[in-house]
Amino acid sequence: MFACIEVLVVVTAIYLFIFYRSIIKPLQVIGDGMDLLKEQDFSSRLRQVGQPEADRIVDVFNKMMEQLKNERLHLREQNHFLDLLIQASPMGVIILDLDQQVLSINPAACKMFNIKSEEDISGKHLVEIDSLLATELLLIEQYTSQTIRLSDANIYKCTHSSFINRGFHQSFYLIESLTEEVFKAEKKAYEKVIRMIAHEVNNTTAGITSTLDTLDNTFKQLEGTEDICEVLQVAIERCYSMSRFITNFADVVRIPEPQLQEHDLNSLVIAGKRFMENVCLNRNIKINMELSEVSPIIQVDSLLFEQVLLNIIKNSAESIGHNGQIYIRTTADPVRLEIADTGKGIDKETETKLFSPFFSTKPNGQGLGLIFIREVLLKHGYTFSLRTYNDGLTRFVIML
């Protein structure tokens, strides 16, 4: 009887061993595979168990894991390359999350928004960002492109689109700066026109003026020709005025390259204020100064920059007309100059045309003052903006 029990135990052990090898161990291996998938560990592999059917499953599983590993590696490489491309791109890229908040922004876009790093606007809605560009982006419909010209003279081509992320449409903006290309094309066009007109006008007026001078001298020797001489003098003066008029246009083309030297910003501002003070007093306009305690030292061509200051203050005074205030403020961190006035302000339509060649809001304006300011500031590498704010003040802000 004991022999039978021993045989039964041995048979049971053999059966359990066979059951373990054929059923339990394959199931454990499959369970281990499921755990690897759950943990997304695509680098590990399953060992064969010596059971043909189970080993086939193990082989298929290992091949699947190898393919998943390669696809994940390829996807990571693609994403890394895309991240590097976006970060290095001269085109601004802004990606919004599903709540329309800023999820990511590349360095080019940070520069366009005049911010130091992505953290400054990450998690914010575009409407919460104090930027002319952000305001314009909100007006662009999805899947459309639009070229916008801001009051800081910058020109951008903006595209609003979306991509599919986990089944949801996620918005993004592409912003391409066209400022330099447009300015070059504009300058090339108006330089050619101005030179041609200046050549023709100056040659013509020189000949006419010479003839009129001769006639004037002849008639002065005759009696009773005072009226004729007076008419000739008016014509001569008109010719000189026409020559001066066209010379003003030519001067814009011939702005010299700035000779940079270190200068005290507050001193330059005080000098400009003193020069324009009498003009403003005659109009009952008060100039208020709020200068930085520690005056910033800037690299600037003082002659060109002083002319810019005079033009800005003159424009402010003309915008006010009579009885108003001009506020001049400097700051050291960041280095900035702000000239504000209580004039009639600038509407939205006018903002986009301010720095366009020959555009002027004045009845007899030539549209040269802001072009001169733009060219000088750009030659210095300064950024600037001109617009009317909600408090009613029109501010010309220069970031030096």
C-alpha positions as CSV (number, residue, x, y, z in Angstrom):
1,M,0.0,0.0,0.0
2,F,2.8,2.3,0.8
3,A,4.3,1.5,-2.6
4,C,1.1,2.6,-4.3
5,I,1.1,5.8,-2.4
6,E,4.7,6.6,-3.4
7,V,3.8,5.9,-7.0
8,L,0.8,8.1,-6.8
9,V,2.9,10.9,-5.2
10,V,5.5,10.6,-8.0
11,V,2.9,10.6,-10.7
12,T,1.2,13.6,-9.2
13,A,4.5,15.5,-9.0
14,I,5.3,14.6,-12.6
15,Y,1.8,15.8,-13.6
16,L,2.1,19.0,-11.6
17,F,5.5,19.6,-13.2
18,I,4.2,19.0,-16.7
19,F,1.1,21.2,-15.8
20,Y,3.4,24.0,-14.6
21,R,5.6,23.8,-17.7
22,S,2.8,23.7,-20.1
23,I,0.2,26.0,-18.4
24,I,1.4,27.9,-15.4
25,K,4.8,29.1,-16.6
26,P,3.5,30.3,-20.0
27,L,0.8,32.2,-18.2
28,Q,3.4,33.8,-15.9
29,V,5.5,34.8,-18.9
30,I,2.5,36.3,-20.6
31,G,1.7,38.1,-17.3
32,D,5.2,39.4,-17.2
33,G,4.8,40.6,-20.8
34,M,1.6,42.5,-19.9
35,D,3.4,44.1,-17.0
36,L,6.2,45.3,-19.4
37,L,3.6,46.8,-21.7
38,K,1.8,48.4,-18.8
39,E,5.1,50.0,-17.7
40,Q,6.0,50.8,-21.3
41,D,9.3,49.1,-20.9
42,F,10.0,48.2,-24.5
43,S,13.7,47.4,-23.9
44,S,13.1,44.2,-22.0
45,R,12.5,40.8,-23.6
46,L,10.7,37.5,-22.5
47,R,12.6,34.2,-22.3
48,Q,11.4,31.1,-24.0
49,V,9.8,28.5,-21.8
50,G,10.5,25.3,-23.8
51,Q,6.8,24.9,-24.7
52,P,6.3,25.3,-28.5
53,E,3.0,27.1,-28.5
54,A,4.1,29.4,-25.6
55,D,7.5,30.0,-27.3
56,R,5.7,31.2,-30.5
57,I,3.8,33.7,-28.4
58,V,7.1,34.8,-26.8
59,D,8.7,35.3,-30.2
60,V,5.8,37.3,-31.5
61,F,5.8,39.4,-28.3
62,N,9.5,40.0,-28.5
63,K,9.3,41.1,-32.1
64,M,6.4,43.5,-31.2
65,M,8.5,44.9,-28.3
66,E,11.4,45.5,-30.7
67,Q,9.2,47.3,-33.2
68,L,7.6,49.4,-30.4
69,K,11.1,50.3,-29.1
70,N,12.2,51.3,-32.6
71,E,9.1,53.4,-33.2
72,R,9.4,55.1,-29.9
73,L,13.1,55.9,-30.5
74,H,12.2,57.2,-34.0
75,L,9.4,59.3,-32.6
76,R,11.7,60.8,-29.9
77,E,14.3,61.6,-32.5
78,Q,11.7,63.3,-34.7
79,N,10.3,65.2,-31.7
80,H,13.8,66.3,-30.6
81,F,14.6,67.4,-34.1
82,L,11.3,69.3,-34.3
83,D,12.0,71.0,-30.9
84,L,15.4,72.0,-32.1
85,L,14.0,73.3,-35.4
86,I,11.3,75.4,-33.6
87,Q,13.8,76.8,-31.1
88,A,16.3,77.8,-33.8
89,S,13.7,79.0,-36.3
90,P,13.6,82.8,-37.1
91,M,9.9,82.4,-37.4
92,G,7.9,82.9,-34.2
93,V,5.9,79.9,-33.0
94,I,3.2,80.0,-30.3
95,I,1.4,76.8,-29.3
96,L,-1.8,77.1,-27.2
97,D,-3.3,74.4,-25.0
98,L,-6.9,73.2,-25.2
99,D,-7.9,76.1,-22.9
100,Q,-6.4,78.6,-25.4
101,Q,-3.5,79.4,-23.0
102,V,0.1,79.7,-24.1
103,L,1.6,76.3,-23.8
104,S,4.9,76.9,-25.6
105,I,6.7,79.9,-27.3
106,N,10.0,79.8,-29.1
107,P,12.8,82.4,-28.7
108,A,11.9,84.2,-31.9
109,A,8.4,84.8,-30.7
110,C,9.7,85.9,-27.3
111,K,11.8,88.6,-29.1
112,M,8.7,89.7,-31.1
113,F,6.7,90.0,-27.9
114,N,9.7,91.8,-26.2
115,I,9.8,89.3,-23.3
116,K,12.8,87.7,-21.7
117,S,11.7,84.1,-21.5
118,E,8.9,81.7,-22.1
119,E,7.9,81.7,-18.4
120,D,6.8,85.3,-18.6
121,I,3.7,84.4,-20.7
122,S,3.4,80.7,-20.3
123,G,-0.1,79.7,-19.0
124,K,-1.6,83.1,-20.0
125,H,-4.3,83.8,-22.6
126,L,-3.3,86.1,-25.5
127,V,-5.7,88.7,-24.2
128,E,-3.8,88.9,-21.0
129,I,-0.5,89.8,-22.7
130,D,0.3,93.5,-23.0
131,S,1.5,93.5,-26.6
132,L,0.3,95.0,-29.8
133,L,1.1,91.8,-31.6
134,A,-0.9,89.6,-29.2
135,T,-3.9,91.9,-29.8
136,E,-3.6,91.5,-33.5
137,L,-3.3,87.7,-33.3
138,L,-6.6,87.5,-31.5
139,L,-8.3,89.0,-34.6
140,I,-7.0,86.4,-37.0
141,E,-9.5,83.6,-37.8
142,Q,-8.3,80.0,-37.7
143,Y,-6.8,78.5,-40.9
144,T,-6.2,82.0,-42.3
145,S,-3.1,84.2,-42.8
146,Q,-2.8,87.9,-42.4
147,T,-0.1,90.6,-42.9
148,I,-0.2,93.1,-40.1
149,R,1.6,96.4,-39.6
150,L,2.0,97.6,-36.0
151,S,2.5,101.1,-34.6
152,D,6.1,100.2,-33.8
153,A,6.8,100.0,-37.5
154,N,7.1,96.2,-37.4
155,I,5.4,94.1,-40.1
156,Y,4.5,90.5,-39.6
157,K,2.8,87.8,-41.6
158,C,0.8,85.7,-39.1
159,T,-0.9,82.3,-39.6
160,H,-3.4,80.8,-37.3
161,S,-3.9,77.1,-37.6
162,S,-4.2,73.9,-35.6
163,F,-2.9,70.3,-35.3
164,I,-4.5,67.1,-34.0
165,N,-3.2,66.1,-30.5
166,R,-4.8,63.0,-28.9
167,G,-7.9,63.5,-31.0
168,F,-8.3,67.2,-30.2
169,H,-7.6,70.3,-32.3
170,Q,-4.8,72.3,-30.7
171,S,-4.2,75.9,-32.0
172,F,-0.9,77.4,-32.9
173,Y,0.4,80.6,-34.5
174,L,3.3,81.1,-37.0
175,I,4.7,84.6,-37.1
176,E,7.1,85.7,-39.8
177,S,8.8,89.1,-39.6
178,L,8.7,91.0,-42.9
179,T,9.9,94.3,-41.4
180,E,13.4,94.3,-42.8
181,E,12.4,93.1,-46.3
182,V,9.5,95.6,-46.6
183,F,11.7,98.5,-45.4
184,K,14.4,97.6,-47.9
185,A,11.9,97.5,-50.7
186,E,10.2,100.7,-49.6
187,K,13.6,102.5,-49.3
188,K,14.8,101.3,-52.6
189,A,11.5,102.5,-54.2
190,Y,11.4,105.9,-52.7
191,E,15.1,106.6,-53.1
192,K,14.8,106.1,-56.8
193,V,11.7,108.3,-57.0
194,I,13.2,111.0,-54.8
195,R,16.5,111.1,-56.7
196,M,14.7,111.3,-60.1
197,I,12.3,114.1,-58.9
198,A,15.1,116.0,-57.2
199,H,17.2,115.9,-60.3
200,E,14.5,117.1,-62.5
201,V,13.1,119.7,-60.1
202,N,16.4,121.2,-59.2
203,N,17.6,121.4,-62.8
204,T,14.4,123.0,-63.9
205,T,14.1,125.5,-61.0
206,A,17.8,126.5,-61.4
207,G,17.1,127.5,-65.0
208,I,13.9,129.2,-64.2
209,T,15.4,131.1,-61.3
210,S,18.3,132.3,-63.4
211,T,16.0,133.5,-66.1
212,L,13.7,135.3,-63.5
213,D,16.7,137.0,-61.9
214,T,17.8,138.3,-65.2
215,L,14.3,139.6,-66.0
216,D,14.0,141.1,-62.5
217,N,17.3,143.0,-62.9
218,T,16.2,144.3,-66.3
219,F,12.8,145.5,-65.2
220,K,14.3,147.2,-62.1
221,Q,16.1,149.5,-64.5
222,L,12.8,150.6,-66.1
223,E,10.3,153.0,-64.6
224,G,6.8,151.8,-63.8
225,T,7.6,148.1,-63.5
226,E,7.4,147.8,-59.8
227,D,4.4,145.4,-60.0
228,I,6.2,143.2,-62.5
229,C,9.2,143.1,-60.3
230,E,7.1,142.1,-57.3
231,V,5.5,139.2,-59.3
232,L,9.0,138.1,-60.4
233,Q,10.2,138.1,-56.8
234,V,7.2,135.9,-55.8
235,A,8.0,133.5,-58.6
236,I,11.7,133.4,-57.6
237,E,10.8,132.7,-54.0
238,R,8.4,130.0,-55.1
239,C,11.2,128.3,-57.0
240,Y,13.4,128.4,-54.0
241,S,10.6,127.0,-51.8
242,M,10.2,124.1,-54.3
243,S,13.9,123.4,-54.2
244,R,13.9,123.4,-50.4
245,F,10.8,121.1,-50.4
246,I,12.5,118.5,-52.6
247,T,15.8,118.8,-50.7
248,N,13.9,117.7,-47.5
249,F,13.0,114.5,-49.3
250,A,16.5,114.0,-50.5
251,D,17.9,114.5,-46.9
252,V,15.8,111.5,-45.7
253,V,17.6,109.3,-48.3
254,R,21.0,110.6,-47.2
255,I,20.9,109.9,-43.4
256,P,24.5,109.0,-42.4
257,E,25.5,106.0,-40.5
258,P,25.5,106.8,-36.7
259,Q,28.9,107.5,-35.1
260,L,28.3,105.8,-31.7
261,Q,29.8,107.3,-28.5
262,E,28.8,107.0,-24.9
263,H,26.4,109.7,-23.7
264,D,24.3,110.5,-20.7
265,L,20.6,109.9,-21.7
266,N,19.3,112.4,-19.2
267,S,21.6,115.2,-20.5
268,L,20.4,114.6,-24.1
269,V,16.8,114.8,-23.0
270,I,17.3,118.0,-21.0
271,A,19.1,119.6,-23.9
272,G,16.2,118.7,-26.2
273,K,13.6,120.0,-23.8
274,R,15.4,123.3,-23.5
275,F,15.6,123.7,-27.2
276,M,11.8,123.1,-27.6
277,E,10.7,124.9,-24.4
278,N,10.0,128.3,-26.0
279,V,8.0,126.7,-28.8
280,C,5.9,124.9,-26.3
281,L,5.5,128.0,-24.0
282,N,4.1,130.0,-26.9
283,R,1.4,127.3,-27.2
284,N,0.8,127.2,-23.5
285,I,2.1,123.6,-23.4
286,K,4.0,122.5,-20.3
287,I,6.9,120.0,-20.5
288,N,7.0,117.7,-17.4
289,M,10.3,115.8,-16.7
290,E,10.5,112.6,-14.8
291,L,14.1,111.4,-15.2
292,S,15.9,108.4,-13.7
293,E,17.9,109.1,-10.6
294,V,20.8,107.2,-12.1
295,S,21.1,108.4,-15.7
296,P,21.6,105.6,-18.2
297,I,24.7,105.7,-20.3
298,I,23.9,104.8,-23.9
299,Q,25.8,104.3,-27.1
300,V,24.4,106.8,-29.5
301,D,25.1,109.4,-32.2
302,S,24.2,112.5,-30.2
303,L,23.5,114.7,-33.3
304,L,21.1,112.3,-34.9
305,F,19.4,111.4,-31.6
306,E,18.9,115.0,-30.6
307,Q,17.2,115.6,-34.0
308,V,14.9,112.6,-33.2
309,L,14.0,114.1,-29.8
310,L,13.2,117.4,-31.4
311,N,11.0,115.8,-34.0
312,I,9.1,113.8,-31.4
313,I,8.5,116.8,-29.1
314,K,7.5,118.9,-32.1
315,N,5.0,116.3,-33.2
316,S,3.6,116.1,-29.7
317,A,3.2,119.9,-29.6
318,E,1.5,120.0,-33.0
319,S,-0.9,117.2,-31.9
320,I,-1.9,119.2,-28.8
321,G,-2.2,122.5,-30.6
322,H,-2.6,124.7,-27.6
323,N,-3.0,124.2,-23.8
324,G,-1.7,120.8,-22.9
325,Q,1.0,118.7,-21.3
326,I,4.0,116.8,-22.5
327,Y,5.6,114.2,-20.2
328,I,9.2,113.0,-20.7
329,R,10.4,110.0,-18.7
330,T,13.6,108.0,-18.6
331,T,14.2,104.7,-16.8
332,A,17.4,102.8,-16.2
333,D,16.1,99.2,-15.9
334,P,15.1,98.7,-18.6
335,V,16.8,101.6,-20.4
336,R,13.9,103.4,-21.9
337,L,12.7,106.9,-23.0
338,E,9.1,107.8,-23.1
339,I,7.5,111.0,-24.5
340,A,3.8,111.3,-23.9
341,D,1.3,114.0,-24.7
342,T,-2.3,115.0,-24.1
343,G,-3.0,115.6,-27.8
344,K,-5.9,114.4,-29.9
345,G,-4.5,110.8,-30.1
346,I,-4.1,108.3,-32.9
347,D,-6.9,106.1,-34.1
348,K,-6.5,102.4,-35.0
349,E,-6.5,103.0,-38.7
350,T,-3.8,105.7,-38.5
351,E,-1.6,103.5,-36.3
352,T,-0.8,101.1,-39.0
353,K,0.2,103.9,-41.5
354,L,2.3,106.0,-39.2
355,F,5.8,104.9,-40.4
356,S,4.8,104.5,-44.0
357,P,6.7,106.7,-46.5
358,F,5.0,110.0,-47.3
359,F,2.0,109.4,-45.0
360,S,1.1,112.4,-42.8
361,T,-2.0,113.4,-40.8
362,K,-1.1,117.1,-41.2
363,P,-2.8,119.1,-44.0
364,N,0.6,120.3,-45.4
365,G,2.7,117.5,-44.0
366,Q,5.3,115.7,-46.2
367,G,5.3,112.5,-44.2
368,L,9.1,112.7,-43.6
369,G,9.4,113.3,-39.8
370,L,8.4,109.8,-38.7
371,I,10.4,108.2,-41.6
372,F,13.5,110.1,-40.4
373,I,12.8,109.0,-36.8
374,R,12.3,105.4,-37.9
375,E,15.5,105.3,-40.0
376,V,17.7,106.8,-37.3
377,L,16.3,104.5,-34.5
378,L,16.7,101.4,-36.7
379,K,20.3,102.4,-37.6
380,H,20.9,102.5,-33.8
381,G,19.3,99.1,-33.3
382,Y,16.6,100.6,-31.0
383,T,13.0,99.4,-30.8
384,F,10.1,101.8,-30.5
385,S,6.3,102.2,-30.5
386,L,3.9,105.0,-31.0
387,R,0.2,104.7,-30.0
388,T,-2.6,106.1,-27.9
389,Y,-3.3,104.3,-24.6
390,N,-6.5,103.8,-22.7
391,D,-5.6,106.7,-20.3
392,G,-5.8,109.1,-23.3
393,L,-2.1,109.7,-23.5
394,T,-0.2,109.2,-26.8
395,R,3.2,107.6,-26.0
396,F,6.3,107.4,-28.1
397,V,8.4,104.7,-26.3
398,I,12.0,104.0,-27.3
399,M,13.8,100.9,-25.9
400,L,17.5,101.8,-26.0
